[in-house]
Amino acid sequence: MTGFALLLVPTIARISTISMLRALWRNGQNAQRGEELAASGYPLPGLRSPQGARHLLMLMPRTGTSKTIKPTRVRAASADRVGQEAQRFESLVPELSTAMARAPAHAVDREIETWLGKICKALDLDRSAIYEREVPGDRIRTTHTWLRANFPPFPRNYDPEKLVKTAADWVMAGNRLTFARPSDIPSELEDLRRAVKRYGPAASAVIPMWAGDRVIGAASFGQFRPSGEWAPELLDRLTFTVRLFGSAIERKQAEAMLHAAAAEVRLASRRNMMSELVGSLAHELNQPLTAILSNLGGVSRLLSQGNSEPATILSAVNDAIEDTKRAGEIVRRVRAMFKDHGRRETINVGTLIDEAVKLIAVEAAFRRVTVRTEVSPAAQRVVGDAIHLQQCVVNLLLNAFDAIAETKAGPREVAIRVAPEKARWVSIKVSDTGAGIDPSVANRLFEPFVTTKSQGMGLGLLVTRSIVESHGGKIWVAPNPPRGTTFAFALPRAQKDRASASKRA
């Protein structure tokens, strides 16, 4: 993907340059007429004023003569301001093209939010947003917003298909929608008129967001203050910008689909492995259990018939005992197959947490979850297998991510806190902002095959508990007010650290 992005950057830059030159050539032909209209006071469809349009047209030489009008101080200041806006926006386009092409999938959302702000500041706009439709037929979601300080935000739980359905359908059909004042909105879009009257803005440009040959969303740019018409050149550049956003979002969605497909494959693989394991275990245990049943059945018949040959009964009982030992050995071998004692060493708990967080950094960014760590300076070292303990932390973090994914609103944060637990222990707590644990399974979370996930197997917490207890620790779960759950485990501190703590005391 990186090589492709590097090849795409110069191509995008050339397309942007060619489009600008074509637009400037067309405008150069009408420059003289534009200046005459500007001199007469006629409102040119420029960025913000007639002088702003003339400033852009002056970038290309043109033939013929034109009458020079000495502008007033107010008009001159306005022209300078609009010209500066145009220059700032033009200077952003190459940088924006490069940023969108090079941004990895997990950083696309952050880049888009950054660039919405840069574009609005360059063009003196007040509010902007990105709307996405992940798959055809799915609802449109507001995914990115930018708002200038002290201006009205978007309505709470803003749903374009409910509030402005007619306008949303029009844009999602591939049409651009612009108005410089509310009175410009056609009567056919009555729902848009009502929404603008209630929520604003006074002027807006809503541009469909293409990805290849399909529309996957839209971008809106609005201004609450009085402004001029939307210049065609400006709309063309905004359209190009939105296409860049669409390509980046399409790439992000494609990677998300690959990620989901890979997760399905891993889940199917684990299920197949468990199915084979259970089938093999049942087959291995079936023979000794059948033999035990047969021997005990024979003993029962002999006793019921009053058989006086104790040697026969004793032989059957001994056979049953041996078969019982065989069954126990089978179970022992299966447990040993999954048991890895590892290497025990002194571990710095803070370093352990840092490494675990680095392992899931990409997953956290992909799911848009913020991970915060708080390691107390008083937290000491523990003795154990670093890989196994790291796996415990990762398991709890991934469970926290899954819990947050099931919530529709609220903060998306996971906090890891490491602190001394009484005199001999160090506790590691992982708290999420999810919906909490279903009370029906709260007391059975650490049992095998018990899960709160729709696609979970119920083995992650079981393995985590097994590792913690093999290190002489303990694990527990508790609600996390005001929302979410905290999973925690405590490990005994290393002997040297405990001795040092006793001396200090």
N, C-alpha and C positions, 0 to 999 in steps of 0.2 A: 504493500500500500504506500510505503514511503517513497519508493522509486517512482511510482505513478504520480504521486503528488508533486514531486520535483519536476517531472515532465509537464505537468498541467500548468504550473505557475507561469512560465513564459508565454504559453498559449493564451492564457486568460489575459495577461498583460497586453498581448498583441490585439486581442479582440476588443479590449477596453479602449486602446489607442485608436484603432480603426473606427470604432463607433463614435468617438469624440471628434475625429477629423471629419467624418461624414456630416455629423450634426453641425459642426462649425462651418463647413462649406455651404450647407443649406442655409444657415442663418446669415452667412456673408452676403448671399444674393438678396436677402430682404433687409439688409442693414439700413440702407438709405431710407427705405419706406418706413422702417421702424423708428428712425430718428425723427422723421417728419410727423409720425403719429404721436411720438413722445412729446415733441414740441407743441403739438396742438392740445395736449392734456389727455389724449385718448389712452385708456388703461391697457397697455400691452400685456400679453400673458407671460410675464417674466417671473423670476423667482419671487421677488417681493415688490418691485416697482419698475417703471419704464427705464429708469437709469440703470437698474441692475441688469436688465436684458441687454441694453446697449453696451454695458461693460463687457459682457460675455461675447457679444458680437464683434467687438473691437479686437478680439484676439486674432482674427484673420484679416489680412489686407483685402480691400474691396475696390472695385473700379467705380468711376463716376464721382460726382460731387454731392455734397450734402450741406445743408444749412446748419451752422453751428449755433446752438442755443446756450446762452450763458445761464447755468443753473443757479437756483437760489442756494443758500447755505444749507437749508434743511434737506433739499433734494440731493445735494452733493454728499452730505453725510450719509443719507440713506443708500445712495449708490455705492459709496465706499464700503458700507457695512455688508450689503448684499454681495458685492464683489469679493470681499474677504470670506464670506460664507461659501461662495462657489469655489474659491481657491482651496479652502480648507477641505471641502468635500472631495474635490478632484485629487488632492494629495493623499487622501485616505484610501482611494480605490486600489492602487497597487498593493499597499500594505494589507488591506482587507483580503484581497485575493490570495496573497501569500499565506496569511494567517489561517484562512479557511481550508486551504489545500493541505497545509502541514499539520493542522490540529489533529491529534489522535482522537479516536471515537469517544473516549471517556472525557475528553476536554472540550468537545464541541459546544455543549451547553454553556460552559463558562465563557468561551470565546464569543458566542452569539450575544450573550448579555452584555459583555464588555463593548462590543461593536455597536449595539443598539444605542448605548449611551454616547459613544463617540460621534455617531452619525447625527443624532439629535442635537448634540452640542454644536456640531459644525454648521448645521442648518437652522439653529435657533428654534428647534421644535420642543414640544413640552411633554409628549407622551408617545410611547411606541410599544408594540407587542408582537409576538409570534404565536400563531395558532397552528396546531398540527393535527393531522388525521393519520394515525399509524397504518391502518389498513382500510381499504374501501368498505364503506358501510358503517365504519366505526364513528363515534361522535367526535366532534372537534374539541380539542382541549387547548386552553391557554397555557403555554409552556414557558414563555419568557416575557418579561415586561421591563420597561424602563420608565421612570417618572421623574420629571424635574421637581425640585423641592418646592413645597407650598402650592402644588397644583393637585386637582382632584384625582384620586386613584381610580383604578377600574372597580366596578361594582364587585361586592363580595360574591364568590362562587360564580364568576362571570361565565355564562354559557352562550356563545354567539348564536347557536342554532335555536335557542329558546327566546332570547331577547330580540335578535334581528335575523330571524330565519330567512326571510326573503332576500335580504342583502347577502347573507352568508351563502345561500344557494347560488346567487349570481356570481359571487367571487370564486367559489369553489368550482364553478363551471368554466373558469379560466378568464373571467372578465375583470378588468381593472375598474375600481370605483373611487372617484374623487369628487370633492366639493370644496369650494373656497368659502362658502357661507351656508348655513342651514337651509336657506331658501332655494339653493341650487339642487337640493335632493329631490328627485322626481317623485311624483305622487304615488307611483307604483310601489315605492319603498316606504310605505307609511310607518312600518315598524321601526325603520332606521330613523325617521324623523322624530318619533316619540323618544327613542333612546338618546338621540343627540340633544333633544330639548331637556332631558332629565340629567344626563351624565356628561354631555359634551363629547368631543371638542367642537369649536366653531368651524374649523377646517380640518379635513382629513384626506389621506390617500391610503386606500386599502389595495394591496397588490397581491395577486395569487402567487403562491410559491410552488414553482415547478421543480420536479425532480425527474429528469428524462422527459418522457412524454405524458406524465400524469401530474395532476395537482395534488400535493400532499398537505397543503395548508395555505396560510396567507400571512402577510405582515401589514401592520397598520402604523401610520405615522400621523400624529395629530398636533394641532396647535390651538390653544384656547384664546390667544390674543388675535386681534385683527391682522389680516395678512392679505397679500395679493393672490393672483391666480397661481395654480401649480404649472410651472413651465414644462413643456413637453420634454426638453432636454433633461430637466431634473427628474421627471418621472421615468425616463429611459434609464438613467443611472441608478435610481432606486430599484427599478425592475431588475437590472443586472445584479445589484447587490443582493436582492431577495433570492435570485437564482443561485448565487453563491451559498446563501444560507441553506437553500433547499438541497443542494448537492451534498453539503456537509451533514445535514440531518438524515438524508437518505443513506449516507455511508454509516452514520451512527445506528440507524434502524437496522441496516443489513447486518452489522456486527452484533447487534442485540439478538437478532434472529439466529445467527450462528451460535451465539452464546447459549441461547435457550435450547437450540438443537443439540449442542454438545452436552448440556445438562441432562437432556432427555436420554441421550445415549449412555451417559454415565449412570443414570438412574436405572435404565433398562439393564445395563451390564451388572449392576449390583443386585438387581432382582434376580437375574439369571444365575448369578453366582450363589445367592442365598437359596434359590430353588434347587440348584444342583447339590449344594451342601446338605440341605434338609433331606433331599431324596437319598443321598449317599448315607447320611446318618441313619435314616429310617431303615435302609436296607441292611446296614451293618448291625443295627440293634435288633432287627427282627429275628435273626437266627438264635442268638442266646436267649431272647425273651420267649421265643416259641419252645425252646428246649426246657427252660425253667417251668413254663406252664405244663408241658408234657410230663416232666418228672413229678411235679407237685400233684398233678392230676392222678398219676399212678399211685403215689403214696396215699392219697385220699381213698382211692378204691381199695387198696390193700387193707387199710385200717378199717374201712366200713365192712369189709368181708371177714374181719377177725383173723387176718393172716398172722400166723405165729412165727414167721421167719423174719426176725429183725434185721438180718444181714441184707435182705432184698430192699427193705425200707431204708436202711442206712445208706446203701449204694445210691438209691434214687435221690436222697437228700443231699449227699455229697456231690452228685452230678449237678443238682440245682445250684449248690453253692459255687461250683466252678463256673457255671454259666453266668451267674450273677457277677463274678469277678471279671469275666470276659466283657460283659456289658459296661462295667465300670471302667475297664481299660480303654474301651472304645471312646467313651466320653472324655477320659483323661487325654487321649491322643488328640482329639479334636481341639480341646482347650489349649494344649501345648502348641498346636499348629498356629494359633493366633496369638500366642503369648511370646513377647519379645522382651527379655529382661533389660536390654540396652546397657549403656554405660552410665554409672552413677558418678556425679562430680558436683563440686560446689558451683552454684549458679547465682549470678547477680539477677535478681528479679526484675529490676528496671530494664536491664539489657534484654532480658527475655521478652518483656512486653514490647519494647521498641522493634525487635525483629519480627514479632508476630504481626504488629500493625503494618510493617512494611510488606509483609506477605499478602495482606488483603487490601493494600492501598488501591490497586486497580479496581478491585471489586467494589470498594467503598465509593470511588469516584464514579464508576459505572452506574451504581444505584443511587447516586447523589445523597450519600449519607456522610455526615461529618463525624469523625472519630476524635474524641478528646481523651487525653491520658493525664492522670494525676498520680505521680509516684512520690510518696512521702520520703523525705530524706532519712527518716528513721527505719524505713523498710530494709531488712537485712537479707542475707543470702540464705538459700536453701540447698539441700542436697538431693539430686535426682537426675533423671535423664532429660536433658534440655529439649530434645526432639519431641518426646512424649508430652512434656508439660507445655511446650509451644503448641502442639496439636490441640490440647485442651482449650487454650486461649482462643485459637482460631475457630474451633467448633462453637464456642460460646458467641464469638463475634458474628459468625455466619448465621447462627440462630437469631441473633438480635437484628441483623439485616432483614431476614425473612419476616420477622415480626413487624418491622417498620413498613415493609413493602405491602402489607395487608391493610394499612391505614391510608385513608384518602386525604387527610389534612393534618396540620400540626407540624411541629418540628421533627426533623429527621436526624437525630443525634444518638450516638452511642458513647457512653463514658466508661473508661476503664480506670478504676481507682485501686492503688496498691498502698497498703498501710499495715502497721503492726496490729496483730490481733491478740490481745492480752500479752503475756510475757514470753510465750514460747512459740508463737505462731505468726505467720505472715498471710494476710488475706488478699485475694485478687477478686474484685467485683466488677462485673460487666452489666451495665444498666442501659436499657433501651427506652424509646418513647413510643413503643407499639401499643397495641390494644390490650395487652395483658394476657394472662393464661385462663383458658376455659376452666371454670371450677370443677367440671366433671372429670378432668384428668390431672388436676393440680397435685393430687397426692400420689400419682402413679407415673410422673414424668420420667423417673429413672428406671422404670421397668422396661424389659425388652418389648419392642414392637408397639410401644405407646408413643403417639406423636400428635401434635396439633396442626401439622402441615398437611395440605391436600395431597402432596406427593412424597411425603416423608416416609422413612422406613422404621423410625423409632429406635435407632441404634446409636445415634450420635451421642446423646446424653448418657446412655448406658456405657459406652466406651470411655467417655470422659470421667464418669464416676469410678470406673474400674482403674483407670490410670491414677486418679487422685488418691484413691484408697490404697493402691499398691505403693504409693509414696508416703503412707502413713498420715494422709490428710483426710479432710471431710468436705463435702459439697452440699449446698442447700440453695433454695430458691425463695424469693420473697417479692411481694408487690413493690412497685417503685412509684410512690406518690409524686405528682398527681396522676401520672399515667405510665404504663409500661411495666416492665419486670426486671428484677435484678437477679442474675445467677452469680453465685460466689463460691469460691473454694478456698480453704486455708491449708497451708503446708507448715510442718514444723521447721523452725529455723535451724541452721547449721549449728553444731555443737560449739564451735569457736565463737560464733556470734553471740550465742546464749551466754557463754562464759564471759565474754567481754562486757555484755549488758549487765551481768551480775556484778562485775567489778566496779562498773560505773555507778551502779545503784549503791 
